[in-house]
Amino acid sequence: MQTIFWSPEVLPTVLRAAAATWTTFSCPCRLDLTKLSSADLRQASDGWHAVVRLGGEAHRLWLQELPAKGTPIVLELLLDADFDLQSDAAHRLWSALEQPALRVPHSEVTSQRRHRLILAMRALDGRIEGNSYRAIAENLFGKARMPERGWKTHDLRNRTIRLVQSGTSLMRGDYLTLLRRKRADR
């Protein structure tokens, strides 16, 4: 499998990191990025992208410059709308460095939501290929569930249309909302 690198502007859980410029650490965590394989550390036009696999999770970092071996690293957390995501990602990295026990990866997408997203993407694929809503519904839900008559008012028709609309919305940029946590105040 190929490692996917993200920029902090696209994926809020990508942590901005840099070499520490001061030496007043009580006991800094050591993270040697030079030991990463070329598959997990890449230089791009905007800086260095690293994927550190610790604690059963992939922690993503972006650095303007690669720090020297043994240099303590600091994280920059922006006080913006994604601060909670950044601080959670920073805490997970710190926890993995301090206690590298295997943990369940952080995920907020429920299995029901994941199933609906899969159906939405499959419905969108069918629509892009030029299939009718009925053909898409037959593919998604099975021909046995399709009515002989009354398709225009059937629940599966409405559900299929909503799935295509959801898939289209995701394709047009709403997939980014999957990366952000839902807030009660919004």
C-alpha positions in Angstrom: 0.0 0.0 0.0 1.2 3.5 -0.9 1.4 6.1 1.9 -0.8 9.1 1.2 0.6 12.5 2.3 -1.8 15.4 3.2 -1.2 19.0 3.8 -2.3 20.7 7.1 -4.6 23.0 5.1 -6.6 20.0 3.8 -6.4 17.5 6.7 -6.6 19.3 10.1 -5.0 16.3 11.9 -1.7 16.8 10.1 0.5 18.4 12.7 2.8 21.3 11.9 6.2 20.5 13.5 9.6 22.1 13.7 12.9 21.7 15.4 12.8 23.3 18.9 14.8 26.5 19.1 15.1 26.7 22.9 16.5 24.2 25.4 14.3 24.6 28.5 12.7 21.1 28.2 12.1 19.1 31.4 12.2 15.8 29.5 11.5 16.2 25.8 10.1 13.3 23.8 12.5 12.1 21.2 11.3 11.5 17.7 14.0 10.7 15.1 12.4 11.4 11.7 15.6 10.4 9.9 14.9 6.8 10.7 11.7 6.8 8.7 11.6 5.0 5.4 11.4 6.9 2.1 7.8 5.6 1.9 6.9 7.5 5.1 9.1 10.6 4.7 9.0 12.8 1.6 10.2 16.2 0.6 7.7 18.2 -1.4 7.8 21.8 -2.8 6.1 23.0 0.4 8.4 21.2 2.9 8.7 17.7 4.4 5.8 15.3 5.0 6.1 12.5 7.5 3.9 9.6 8.6 5.0 8.2 11.9 3.4 4.9 12.8 3.2 4.6 16.6 0.6 3.1 19.0 -1.4 1.4 16.2 -2.0 4.7 14.4 -0.5 6.8 11.6 0.5 10.2 12.9 1.0 12.8 10.1 3.5 15.6 10.4 4.4 18.5 8.1 7.7 20.3 8.6 9.2 23.3 6.7 12.7 21.9 7.3 13.8 18.4 8.4 15.4 18.7 11.9 18.8 17.2 12.7 18.9 13.8 14.3 18.2 14.0 18.1 16.8 17.5 17.9 13.6 18.0 20.1 10.5 18.7 18.0 7.8 21.2 18.8 4.3 21.3 17.4 2.4 24.4 16.3 -1.3 24.3 17.1 -3.3 27.1 15.4 -6.1 28.7 17.4 -8.6 28.3 14.6 -11.8 26.3 14.0 -9.8 23.0 13.8 -7.9 23.5 17.1 -9.7 20.7 18.8 -8.8 18.3 16.0 -5.2 19.4 16.1 -4.9 19.2 19.9 -6.5 15.7 19.8 -3.9 14.6 17.1 -1.1 16.1 19.1 -2.3 14.4 22.3 -2.5 11.0 20.5 1.1 11.5 19.1 2.4 12.5 22.6 0.6 9.5 24.2 2.1 7.1 21.6 5.6 8.5 22.2 5.2 8.2 26.0 3.3 4.9 26.1 3.6 3.1 22.8 1.0 0.5 23.6 -1.2 -0.7 20.8 -4.5 1.3 20.8 -7.6 1.4 18.6 -7.2 4.1 16.0 -9.2 7.3 16.5 -12.3 7.3 14.3 -15.6 9.0 14.5 -17.3 7.6 11.5 -19.8 5.0 12.7 -20.2 1.7 10.7 -23.7 2.9 9.7 -22.4 6.2 8.4 -19.5 4.3 6.6 -22.1 2.0 4.9 -24.1 5.0 3.8 -21.0 6.7 2.4 -20.1 3.6 0.4 -23.7 3.4 -1.0 -23.5 7.1 -1.9 -20.2 6.6 -3.8 -21.5 3.5 -5.6 -24.7 5.4 -6.5 -22.7 8.3 -7.8 -20.5 6.0 -9.9 -23.6 4.5 -11.4 -25.1 7.9 -12.2 -21.8 9.1 -13.7 -21.8 6.0 -16.0 -25.3 7.1 -17.2 -27.4 4.6 -15.4 -31.0 5.4 -14.5 -32.1 5.6 -10.8 -33.9 2.3 -11.2 -30.8 0.5 -12.5 -28.7 2.0 -9.7 -31.3 0.9 -7.1 -31.3 -2.6 -8.6 -27.5 -2.7 -8.3 -27.5 -1.4 -4.7 -30.5 -3.1 -3.2 -31.1 -6.1 -5.4 -33.6 -6.8 -8.2 -35.9 -8.7 -5.8 -36.7 -5.6 -3.8 -37.7 -3.6 -6.9 -41.4 -3.2 -7.5 -43.0 -4.2 -10.8 -45.2 -1.1 -10.7 -45.2 2.1 -8.7 -41.5 2.9 -9.1 -42.1 6.6 -9.2 -43.5 6.6 -5.6 -41.4 3.8 -4.2 -39.2 4.4 -1.1 -36.1 2.9 -2.9 -36.4 5.5 -5.7 -36.3 8.4 -3.2 -33.5 6.7 -1.3 -31.5 6.2 -4.5 -31.9 9.8 -5.5 -30.7 11.0 -2.0 -27.7 8.7 -2.3 -26.8 10.1 -5.7 -27.2 13.6 -4.3 -25.0 12.8 -1.3 -22.3 11.3 -3.5 -22.4 14.3 -5.8 -22.1 16.6 -2.8 -19.1 14.6 -1.5 -17.5 14.8 -5.0 -17.9 18.6 -5.1 -15.9 19.1 -1.8 -18.1 18.0 1.1 -15.8 15.1 1.7 -13.7 17.5 3.7 -16.5 17.6 6.3 -15.7 13.9 7.0 -12.4 15.1 8.3 -13.9 17.6 10.8 -15.6 16.8 14.0 -19.3 17.7 14.3 -19.8 20.4 16.9 -23.0 20.8 19.0 -22.8 24.6 18.6 -23.1 24.5 14.8 
